[in-house]
Amino acid sequence: MGRLKNKIAVITGGARGLGAEIAKTFHKEKAKVIICDILYEEAKTFSKKINATAIKLDVSDSKNVALVFNKINNLFKKVDILVNNAGINGFEQRQDIIDKRNEINKAQIEEFSKNKKIETHFDVTVNMTDEDWFKMLDVHLSGTFFCTREVLKIMNKFNSGSIINMGSVLGTTGGPSSPHYSAAKGGILGYTRALARELSSRNIRVNAIAPGYIKTNMTNHLGFVREIIKNQTPMKKFGDAEDIAWAAVYLASEEAKFMTGQTISPNGGFVMNQ
Ligand SMILES: NC(=O)c1ccc[n+]([C@@H]2O[C@H](COP(=O)([O-])OP(=O)(O)OC[C@H]3O[C@@H](n4cnc5c(N)ncnc54)[C@H](O)[C@@H]3O)[C@@H](O)[C@H]2O)c1
């Protein structure tokens, strides 16, 4: 308790899932938490439970990001920790895509076990619209850049801070039906390393967390693929949001004072040697 005492932390996408768990755990560790989310009502309701401040933010809108960080600066005068966590999986409100993807997965498994030959194909890239591609990159990659640029206008004044970017194991392994998500997450990991080098002279540490499969809304859509993923995971299960939150506490804390440019990956062994 108290690892983050007197620290001011901004968490994007903090209304739900991993962001909410990180917010809750930071609060337990005595940080003052600011939850920024596109789902403002949800952010407000949740914030009340942990005495946090909720602010409406769309991370993919650079003007909105600038306004919000300006407001944060006016209200708090300082930010010690930024967690760039907001994210989408591209299947929001698209049950049709989820069903189709599950069908393709099933068909491929059946074809391979019967004929050792796969004749059903994902064909995600060939059918992807510019809109879907850019939306994914805008939220994850540009969102991370926009929030980082604005928070640095505050952190640079103090020459200290910790920035934590949310990657994914899929940024390393790739995912057969989400090339845009893997591209965005791989980009975030590279961006993290570049930033860590750039900002080390300012004593601002930058690290990433690359979660494996964790139980949140984002992984609800997996259907029967869930069992396949569990089988491919040495620990044979999905992680809990708290597994990610504790990694965030560590990276945000003074205990991680020699950590920068690193990726921590709580993933049950799904990927080793990130
Ligand atoms: N759950 C997993 O298994 C898993 C694995 C690897 C990486 N991740 C990453 O972790 C992060 C959190 O995922 P989660 O599982 O908690 O998902 P989630 O869907 O439960 O929560 C995502 C949050 O981000 C917010 N958000 C979405 N678009 C936004 C925008 N434009 N501006 C501001 N907020 C926005 C949502 O409103 C929501 O509160 C994401 O970056 C995700 O890619 C999750």
The ligand as an SDF file (V2000), in Angstrom:
LIG
                    3D

 44 48  0  0  0  0  0  0  0  0999 V2000
   -8.3980   -7.9650  -22.7510 N   0  0  0  0  0  0  0  0  0  0  0  0
   -7.3560   -8.4940  -23.3390 C   0  0  0  0  0  0  0  0  0  0  0  0
   -7.2280   -9.7210  -23.4070 O   0  0  0  0  0  0  0  0  0  0  0  0
   -6.2780   -7.6140  -23.9060 C   0  0  0  0  0  0  0  0  0  0  0  0
   -5.1220   -8.2490  -24.3820 C   0  0  0  0  0  0  0  0  0  0  0  0
   -4.0940   -7.4770  -24.9040 C   0  0  0  0  0  0  0  0  0  0  0  0
   -4.2160   -6.1050  -24.9510 C   0  0  0  0  0  0  0  0  0  0  0  0
   -5.3500   -5.5120  -24.5030 N   0  0  0  0  0  0  0  0  0  0  0  0
   -5.4000   -4.0480  -24.5870 C   0  0  0  0  0  0  0  0  0  0  0  0
   -5.7150   -3.5160  -23.3180 O   0  0  0  0  0  0  0  0  0  0  0  0
   -6.4250   -2.2800  -23.4650 C   0  0  0  0  0  0  0  0  0  0  0  0
   -7.7150   -2.3450  -22.6500 C   0  0  0  0  0  0  0  0  0  0  0  0
   -8.5140   -3.4010  -23.1710 O   0  0  0  0  0  0  0  0  0  0  0  0
   -9.7490   -4.0340  -22.3690 P   0  0  0  0  0  0  0  0  0  0  0  0
   -9.6580   -5.4980  -22.5350 O   0  0  0  0  0  0  0  0  0  0  0  0
   -9.8270   -3.4420  -21.0230 O   0  0  0  0  0  0  0  0  0  0  0  0
  -10.9470   -3.5330  -23.3010 O   0  0  0  0  0  0  0  0  0  0  0  0
  -12.3660   -2.9220  -22.8800 P   0  0  0  0  0  0  0  0  0  0  0  0
  -13.1390   -2.9150  -24.1580 O   0  0  0  0  0  0  0  0  0  0  0  0
  -12.9100   -3.6190  -21.7100 O   0  0  0  0  0  0  0  0  0  0  0  0
  -12.0160   -1.4120  -22.4570 O   0  0  0  0  0  0  0  0  0  0  0  0
  -11.5240   -0.4800  -23.3750 C   0  0  0  0  0  0  0  0  0  0  0  0
  -11.8080    0.9100  -22.8570 C   0  0  0  0  0  0  0  0  0  0  0  0
  -11.2760    1.8590  -23.8170 O   0  0  0  0  0  0  0  0  0  0  0  0
  -12.2600    2.8650  -24.0420 C   0  0  0  0  0  0  0  0  0  0  0  0
  -12.0820    3.4800  -25.3710 N   0  0  0  0  0  0  0  0  0  0  0  0
  -12.2640    2.8970  -26.5760 C   0  0  0  0  0  0  0  0  0  0  0  0
  -12.0510    3.7860  -27.5590 N   0  0  0  0  0  0  0  0  0  0  0  0
  -11.6990    4.9550  -26.9550 C   0  0  0  0  0  0  0  0  0  0  0  0
  -11.3420    6.2410  -27.4360 C   0  0  0  0  0  0  0  0  0  0  0  0
  -11.3240    6.5130  -28.7550 N   0  0  0  0  0  0  0  0  0  0  0  0
  -11.0210    7.1980  -26.5440 N   0  0  0  0  0  0  0  0  0  0  0  0
  -11.0710    6.9320  -25.2120 C   0  0  0  0  0  0  0  0  0  0  0  0
  -11.4180    5.7470  -24.6830 N   0  0  0  0  0  0  0  0  0  0  0  0
  -11.7270    4.7670  -25.5620 C   0  0  0  0  0  0  0  0  0  0  0  0
  -13.5850    2.1170  -23.9350 C   0  0  0  0  0  0  0  0  0  0  0  0
  -14.6670    2.9950  -23.7500 O   0  0  0  0  0  0  0  0  0  0  0  0
  -13.3090    1.2080  -22.7370 C   0  0  0  0  0  0  0  0  0  0  0  0
  -13.5920    1.8310  -21.5200 O   0  0  0  0  0  0  0  0  0  0  0  0
   -6.6360   -2.1040  -24.9600 C   0  0  0  0  0  0  0  0  0  0  0  0
   -5.6380   -1.2670  -25.4840 O   0  0  0  0  0  0  0  0  0  0  0  0
   -6.4820   -3.5070  -25.5040 C   0  0  0  0  0  0  0  0  0  0  0  0
   -6.1150   -3.5270  -26.8550 O   0  0  0  0  0  0  0  0  0  0  0  0
   -6.3830   -6.2330  -23.9820 C   0  0  0  0  0  0  0  0  0  0  0  0
  1  2  1  0
  2  3  2  0
  2  4  1  0
  4  5  1  0
  4 44  2  0
  5  6  2  0
  6  7  1  0
  7  8  2  0
  8  9  1  0
  8 44  1  0
  9 10  1  0
  9 42  1  0
 10 11  1  0
 11 12  1  0
 11 40  1  0
 12 13  1  0
 13 14  1  0
 14 15  2  0
 14 16  1  0
 14 17  1  0
 17 18  1  0
 18 19  2  0
 18 20  1  0
 18 21  1  0
 21 22  1  0
 22 23  1  0
 23 24  1  0
 23 38  1  0
 24 25  1  0
 25 26  1  0
 25 36  1  0
 26 27  1  0
 26 35  1  0
 27 28  2  0
 28 29  1  0
 29 30  1  0
 29 35  2  0
 30 31  1  0
 30 32  2  0
 32 33  1  0
 33 34  2  0
 34 35  1  0
 36 37  1  0
 36 38  1  0
 38 39  1  0
 40 41  1  0
 40 42  1  0
 42 43  1  0
M  CHG  2   8   1  16  -1
M  END
$$$$
